[in-house]
Amino acid sequence: MAKRLAALDVQRGLIMMLMALDHVVAFVYRYHPSEVWAGAWTRYTAWQPFVTRLVTHLCAPGFFLLMGCGVALLLESRIEQGWSDSEARRFLCKRGLLLLLLNQLIENRAWTLGFRYSEAAPPAIPDGPWPGPSGPMVLVFSVLSGLGMALILSSLLLRLRTRYLAIVATLVIVASAILTPGPAHLRDSYGLALRLLFLPGHSGTGFVLYPIIPWSGVALWGIVLGRQLHAHAAPVLRKLPWLGLAMVLSALTLRAVGGPGNLRLPRDSSVIEFFNLIKYPPSLVFLLLFVGTNLLLLSLWNRIADKLPRVSQILSTFGQVPLFYYLLHLFLFCGIGSLFFRKGASLPVTYLVWLLGLIPLYFACRAYQRFKSQTPVDSLWRFF
């Protein structure tokens, strides 16, 4: 059990570090790519920014998958201690609502601060507009809202047997692939409820990045994985690399043949365009490729984490306090960008800022982890 949990923490820590790189690009490099079902879709002219974006695509699928897995493992242990279904449901709902509130009250303030003082020229690579009528963004539903909504939905499905939960998760993901309209509907007006449900874009004063469908499907699959790890850890861990490899190969095949699962096809025959996948909402190809890669990495960490104790310890420190790290890193890097890089910086400088910024983040996370370990098991501080 300890090794399995260690691998989960290490993998979570890795994607937290990569996520910081993606956000440093926005705050310091002063440009952020877009991969949307209609309109904004970055066309790259160089490998360096594309590879930077590509590796950070591991983050969102990894967050939802590992959150679901962690929830399942936690609830299984609590149920063994006597928790009822209603207690488990309240636990998830409270934390889901907290994420929704943190998104609107705290996280969005960091993004506003980070972009308010930008003096960078308009991006040299036009992405196009985001779907829906443009306007002021009062409510922005980012990844924290997506995670929160997925937790709330999961709380309603806890009584489902694992096989039925897997079916629901798959149907949710497939439904998004089928129901997402084509790029011709870029300027169609959709209500906020529909945006939150499955279609990113503007709606009045609301702006949705991470709708509940299909991201909740990834979280539900994480719960399936967590339940299986709890019941049959050794055989499941042996199968993980094969499952991850099958998902990656399926993604590459679907991308090569085109059609359903892509949302938007490559605009030319380059390798960059082949891997320039739609993230908002995530296409089936996107999820297969990056969930599969997360499973491969999780399996790898399970094998080698003990052989790299220092690396594993650093990554685990980030991975054990994900919400604390998330909020702290946003304000750290948006502050650095606003103070020192209002006109932007080169990509090498951006990487240097990222690496140097990880140092105070590590010590802050280590201190918070020590504090967190001393709080009661049901303390809200442990959620961070």
N, C-alpha and C positions, 0 to 999 in steps of 0.2 A: 504493500500500500504506500509506503513512504516514497519508494522510487517513482511510482506512478504519479503521486501528487507533486513530487519534485519536478518531473518532466513537464507537468501542466504549468507550474509556476515559471519555469525557465522559458518555455515557449511564449507564455504571456508576456514575460519581461522583454523578450526579443522583439515582439511586435509593438510593444510600447516604445522601445527605442526607435524603431523604424517610423512609427507614427510621428514622433517628435521631428524626425528629418523632414517628413512631408509638411509639417506646419512651419518649420524654420524656412523652408522654401517660400512659403507664403509671406512670412513676416520679414525676412532678410533678403532673399533673392527677389522678392516683390513680384512674384508671378506664381499662379497656381493653375495647373491644368484642369480640364473638365472633360468628362465622358458621359454625356447625357443622352437620353433616348431621342431627343430632338433638339436642334440648335447647337448649343455649345459642345464642341468636340475638337480637342486640340489636334492639330496636324504638326508633327515634330519635324524640324529641319536638322537636328543633331541627335546623336546617340545619348550624350550625357544626361540631358534633362529627361529623356524618355526612360532610361534605365533607372534614374532616381525615382521617377513616378512608379515604374513597374514594380520595384521591390516593395514599395509601400502599399501596394494593393493587397498585400498579405494581411494588412492590419484589420480592416473592417470585418471580413469573413472570420478572421481569427478571434476577434472580440466576441462576436455573437456565438460562435461555436464553443469557445472556452467558457463563456458565461453560462451557457446552457449546461455544459459538462460539469462545471463547478457547482451550479445550483442543484443538479441531480445528486452529486456526491454528498453535498451538505445535507440535503433533505433526507437522503437515505440514512445518514448517520443520526439525524435528529428523530426520524420516525422510529429508529431502533431504540432511542431513548424515551419514546412515549409520546412524541408529537402526534396530534390529530391532523386530519386533512384540512380542517378549518384553520388551524394554527399555521400550517405550511402555506396555505393560500394567503392569509393575512401577511405573512412574512414577505412573500413575493410582491404583493400589491403595494405594501408600504414602500418597499425599495424601488419599485417601478415608478411610483408617484414622486418619490424623492429625486430620481433621475430627471423626470420631466421638469420639476421645479428648478433644479440646479442648472439645467440647460437654459431656461429662460432668465433666471435671476443672476446667475454667476457666469456661466460659460460664454453667453452671448456678449457680455461686457468685455471680455478679453478680445474677442474678434473685432468688436467695434473700436476698441482702443488700438488694436494692431493696425487697422486700416485707416483710421482717422487722420494720422499724421503722415501718410504716404505721399511722397513727392515724386514717385517713379513715373516715368512716361508710360503711356498706354502700351500694353503688351505687343511685342512685334509679331506674335503668332495669333491672329484673330481666332477666337473660339466660336463666335456667334452668340446669340442671346440665349438666355434660359427660357424654358417653356412658360407660357402664360403671360398675361399683361404685366408689364413691369410697374413697379411702384414702391413705396416705402415698406421696409421689412421690419415690422414691429415684433412679430413672433417668428423666430427661426428655429426650425425643428431639425437639429443636427443628430450626431451619432448617439448622444446621451438620451435624446428622446426616443430614438429607434430602439435602444437597449431597454429603456423603461417600458415602452409599449409592448415589447417582446416579453418582458417579465410579467406584465399584467395578463397578457394573453396566456402565457404558460400557466399562470395560477388557475385559470379556468379549465385547464386540460389535465390537471394532475391525476385525476382518477382514471384516465385512459391507460389501458395496457400498453406496454412498450411497442408492440407491433402496430397497434392502431395509431399511436402517436407518430410513428415513423411514416405511416400512410398520410396522415394529416400534414406533416412537415413537407413531404414530397408534393402533395397536391397544392399546398400554398405556393411553393416555388414554381411549379409548372403553371399555375394560374397566372402568375405575374408575366411569365413568358408569353402566354397566349393573349392576355387582356391588354397589355401595353400597346397603345396605338402607334402608328408609324410617324416618322418625322413631319409628314404633311400636316399634322395636327399641332404643330409648334405653338401657334397663337390661339388655339381654342381655349375657352375659359372653362375651368373646372373648379368646383367648390373645394373648400379646405378639407372637408371630410374625405373626398375622393383623393386629394393629394396625400393626406395622411395614410390613407388605406394602401395605395400602391403606385401613385404617379407623381414623382418629384416635380417641383416647379413653384411658380408664384400663384397665389390666390388671394386677392385683396392685399391685406397687410401681412399675410402669412407666407412663409417660404419654407418648403419641405425638401430636405436632402435625403432622409432615411425613413421611408414609409414602412408601415408595419408588415406589409407584404412586399417582397418575399423575405425580408430580413428575419422575421419571426420564424420562418421555416428553418433557417440555419440554426437559430437558438434551440428550436425543438429537436433538431437532429443532434445538437449538443447534449440535450437531456437524454436522448436515446443512447448516445455514446456513454454518458456518465452512468446511466443505469447498468449498461452492459459491463463497464469497467468495474463497477461495484460488485456485480454478481459473478463475473468470469474474467478477472483482470488478465491473467496470463494468456489465455487463448486470444482474447480481444487484442492485446498488445502485439501478439504475433501476426495478427491479420491486418493491423493498421497500415503497414507499408504497402501491402497489396491493394488494399482499398484506396489508399491515396494515389497509387500509381494508376489504378483503373480509372479514377476520376480525372486525372491529368490527361491520360491518353484519350478519354472520351471527349474532353474539352478540345484537344488539338484536332481530333477527327471532325467534330461539329464545326469548328472554325474553318477547317480545310474544305469541307463540302458545302458550307454556307447554309442558308435557310433558317428554319426555326432554331431558337436558342442563342442567336447572335444579337438580336434587336437591330443592329446596324452592321452592314457588311464592310469589309476593308475597302478603302477608297483607291488603293493601288495595290501592286503586287509586292511591296516591300515587306521585309521582316518586321519593321516597326509597326506598320499598319495591321499586320497579322495579329500582333499581340496588343494592339491598341483597343482594348475592349470597353464595353459600356458598363459603367458602374452605377449610374443613377437612372432607374433602378438597376441592380446588378443583373446582367444577362445570365442565362443558364450557363453559357460558356465561361463567363467570369467566375461564377460560383464553383463550378466544377474544377477549374484550374487552381483557384486560390484556396478553396477548402481542401482540395486534394493535396496541395503543397503544404498546407498547415499540418495535415495528418502525417505526411512524410517527415516533416521536421519534428513533430511530436514523437514519432517513433524513433527518430535519430537521437533526440535528447534522452529518451528512455534508455538508450544503449550506451551513450557516451557521457552523460552528465557527471557520473562519478569519476570519470577520467579527466575531467576539466573542472576541478572543484572551485577554482577562483572565478572562472567565467560563469559557472553555474550559480555561484553565490551572488555575483553582481546582478545577473539577470533575474534571479529569484527575488532579490530585494525589490526591484521594480515591479515584478509580477505579483508580489504579495500585497501591494498597496496601490492597485491600479487607478482607483478614482482619485486618491490623493495626488498621485503622480500626474494624472491627466489634467486636473485643474491647475496644479502648480506649474507644469511645463508651459501651459498656454500663457499664463501671466509673465513667466520668466522671459520667454522668447518674444512675445509681443512687446514687452518693455524694452528689450534689447533692440528690436527692430525700430521701435518708435524713437529711441534715443540716439542710435548710432547709424542706422541704415535706412533713412527716410527715402533716399533715392535708389535704394537697392544695392546689391553687391554681386560679385561674380559667384559662380557656382562653387569654385574651390574655397572661397571665403565662407560661403554658406555652410559647407561641410565642416569647416574649422569651427565656426560658431556652434554648430550642432554638437560636435565632439566635446568642446570645452564646456558647453552648457550641461552636458550629462554629468559632469563631475559634481557640481553643487546639488543637482537633482538626486544623485546617488546618496550623498550624505544626509540630505533632508529625508529621503525615503527610508533610509536605515534608522534614523532617529524616530520617525513616525511608526515604523514597524515595531520598534521596542516599546513605544508607548501603547500601541494597539494591543500588543501581546499581554499587557498588564491590565486591560479592561475586561469586564465580565463578558462571557461568551455571547450574551444577547445585547451587548452595547451597540448603539448606532455607530460609534466610532469604528467598529470593526468592518462596517460596510465600506469605509474608505480605504 
